[in-house]
Amino acid sequence: MSTQHKALELAEEIDSKEWFSCAEAADTIRAQHTLIVQMREALGKCRFDSLNMSVKHWNEVCAAAIVADKYLGEKG
């Protein structure tokens, strides 16, 4: 089992083809992966501020965290 996320594995595979459009796609995948990791870290910090959030907002934060966790748990 790989320790790298599937999206990053695909980015490396695409990048190895050395086609300009593939390199651009690989860069986009890596950038999106980085944003998802940053988003998940930020969502984790939201739990400390949960007393100041509405129930609706808290539910949205939890839902986003679940989606990010699912993505980050998917390894190749």
Contact map, one row per residue, 1 for C-alpha under 8 A:
1110000000000000000000000000000000000000000000000000000000000000000000000011
1111100000000000000000000000000000000000000000000000000000000000000000000011
1111100000000000000000000000000000000000000000000000000000000000000000000011
0111110110000000000000000000000000000000000000000000000000000000000000000011
0111111110000000000000000000000000000000000000000000000000000000000000011111
0001111111000000000000000000000000000000000000000000000000000000000000000111
0000111111100000000000000000110010000000000000000000000000000000000000000000
0001111111110000000000000000110010000000000000000000000000000000000000000000
0001111111111000000000000000000000000000000000000000000000000000000000000001
0000011111111100000000000100000000000000000000000000000000000000000000000000
0000001111111110000000001110110000000000000000000000000000000000000000000000
0000000111111111000000000100000000000000000000000000000000000000000000000000
0000000011111111100000000000000000000000000000000000000000000000000000000000
0000000001111111110001101100000000000000000000000000000000000000000000000000
0000000000111111111001100100000000000000000000000000000000000000000000000000
0000000000011111110000000000000000000000000000000000000000000000000000000000
0000000000001111111001100000000000000000000000000000000000000000000000000000
0000000000000111111101100000000000000000000000000000000000000000000000000000
0000000000000010111111100000000000000000000000000000000000000000000000000000
0000000000000000011111110000000000000000000000000000000000000000000000000000
0000000000000000001111111000000000000000000000000000000000000000000000000000
0000000000000110111111111100000000000000000000000000000000000000000000000000
0000000000000110111111111110000000000000000000000000000000000000000000000000
0000000000000000000111111111000000000000000000000000000000000000000000000000
0000000000100100000011111111100000000000000000000000000000000000000000000000
0000000001110110000001111111110000000000000000000000000000000000000000000000
0000000000100000000000111111111000000000000000000000000000000000000000000000
0000000000000000000000011111111100000000000000000000000000000000000000000000
0000001100100000000000001111111110000000000000000000000000000000000000000000
0000001100100000000000000111111111000000000000000000000000000000000000000000
0000000000000000000000000011111111100000000000000000000000000000000000000000
0000000000000000000000000001111111110000000000000000000000000000000000000000
0000001100000000000000000000111111111000000000000000000000000000000000000000
0000000000000000000000000000011111111100000000000000000000000000000000000000
0000000000000000000000000000001111111110000000000000000000000000000000000000
0000000000000000000000000000000111111111000000000000000000000000000100000000
0000000000000000000000000000000011111111100000000000000000000000000100010000
0000000000000000000000000000000001111111110000000000000000000000000000000000
0000000000000000000000000000000000111111111000000000000000000000000100000000
0000000000000000000000000000000000011111111100000000000000000000100110000000
0000000000000000000000000000000000001111111110000000000000000000000000000000
0000000000000000000000000000000000000111111111000000000000000000000000000000
0000000000000000000000000000000000000011111111100000000000001101100000000000
0000000000000000000000000000000000000001111111100000000000000000100000000000
0000000000000000000000000000000000000000111111111000000000000000000000000000
0000000000000000000000000000000000000000011111111100000000001000000000000000
0000000000000000000000000000000000000000001111111100000000000000000000000000
0000000000000000000000000000000000000000000011111110000000000000000000000000
0000000000000000000000000000000000000000000011111111100000000000000000000000
0000000000000000000000000000000000000000000001111111100001000000000000000000
0000000000000000000000000000000000000000000000011111100000000000000000000000
0000000000000000000000000000000000000000000000001111110000000000000000000000
0000000000000000000000000000000000000000000000001111111011000000000000000000
0000000000000000000000000000000000000000000000000001111111000000000000000000
0000000000000000000000000000000000000000000000000000111111100000000000000000
0000000000000000000000000000000000000000000000000000011111110000000000000000
0000000000000000000000000000000000000000000000000000111111111000000000000000
0000000000000000000000000000000000000000000000000100111111111100000000000000
0000000000000000000000000000000000000000000000000000001111111110000000000000
0000000000000000000000000000000000000000000000000000000111111111000000000000
0000000000000000000000000000000000000000001001000000000011111111100000000000
0000000000000000000000000000000000000000001000000000000001111111110000000000
0000000000000000000000000000000000000000000000000000000000111111111000000000
0000000000000000000000000000000000000000001000000000000000011111111100000000
0000000000000000000000000000000000000001001100000000000000001111111110000000
0000000000000000000000000000000000000000000000000000000000000111111111000000
0000000000000000000000000000000000000000000000000000000000000011111111100000
0000000000000000000000000000000000011011000000000000000000000001111111110000
0000000000000000000000000000000000000001000000000000000000000000111111111000
0000000000000000000000000000000000000000000000000000000000000000011111111100
0000000000000000000000000000000000000000000000000000000000000000001111111100
0000100000000000000000000000000000001000000000000000000000000000000111111110
0000100000000000000000000000000000000000000000000000000000000000000011111110
0000110000000000000000000000000000000000000000000000000000000000000001111111
1111110000000000000000000000000000000000000000000000000000000000000000011111
1111110010000000000000000000000000000000000000000000000000000000000000000111
